[in-house]
Amino acid sequence: MGVSFKFNMTWPDPRFIRAILNPEIPLDWTLLRRTMTTMSWHIDDRMLDEHLIYLLTGGVAEARCGGKTIQLRAGDWLWLQPGIRHSFRNIDPTQLTDVFHMRFRVDAPPIKSRDQTVVERLLRGAHSLNRTWEEMILEFEIGRDQQAERLRGLLASLLIEAGRLASAGDRRGLSYAQTQAITRLAEQRRYEVRPAELARAAGLSPEYFARLFRRTYQLAPRQWLVQKRLEMGAHLLRETVANISEIAEVLGYPDIFQFSRRFKKVFGVSPVKYRHSHRYR
């Protein structure tokens, strides 16, 4: 007996989600990646027959699509329909540009909003989508049993969560200026900073800050700091030849064993396996 899915949402179109979850409908991945760079980054003007989704988690970028220019900042998500001419560039190369991007094809109805076909969908303050995206990248790059099924489920979860965030409107939490202030402080201190200091940077009391922070990132401040330190470790594993002991020391871990345990808890694999999968793919 088949399983039926019901979705109480208007965006994304529930038919689109059902198509993603249907194993009989082809879902082809072209790209699923995270780019972190302090250099100039751009995507030249192009038009592709694929769905493209970008999530900027650091820096400021400019997107040109569908005849419009859109400024993207940390936490912004942009979804483009197939056949939309577009280009991207980071505006300030002195800042760390951190962007998730994916490209995929699926035989599904166009995305609709109020009975109009959507060519692009912009969502502000989508920080909470980071973790699901990281799981997808890990699954895509390393590959395990039932990879295709798991990627379908993760993509559907990502899109449903995006729809919920879109419905939540301005109730998400911290403002853009506040997220920028706490991110700058955390990066300057390599994420070795206390939540109370982040609260001061945001101009809020610790208790109120903690509530708005969780609403924004779906994590407590301490959990976010740990995750960001480990993301920095992942970047060093991918982009440098430093040994794992050196990376653990740079990140403030007392020994390689504690770093390895924490890293595996977040990324699902050891630092050694993570580095190997990115070096020899």
Order of alpha helices (4+ residues) and beta strands (2+ residues): alpha-beta-beta-beta-beta-beta-beta-beta-beta-beta-beta-beta-alpha-alpha-alpha-alpha-alpha-alpha-alpha-alpha-alpha
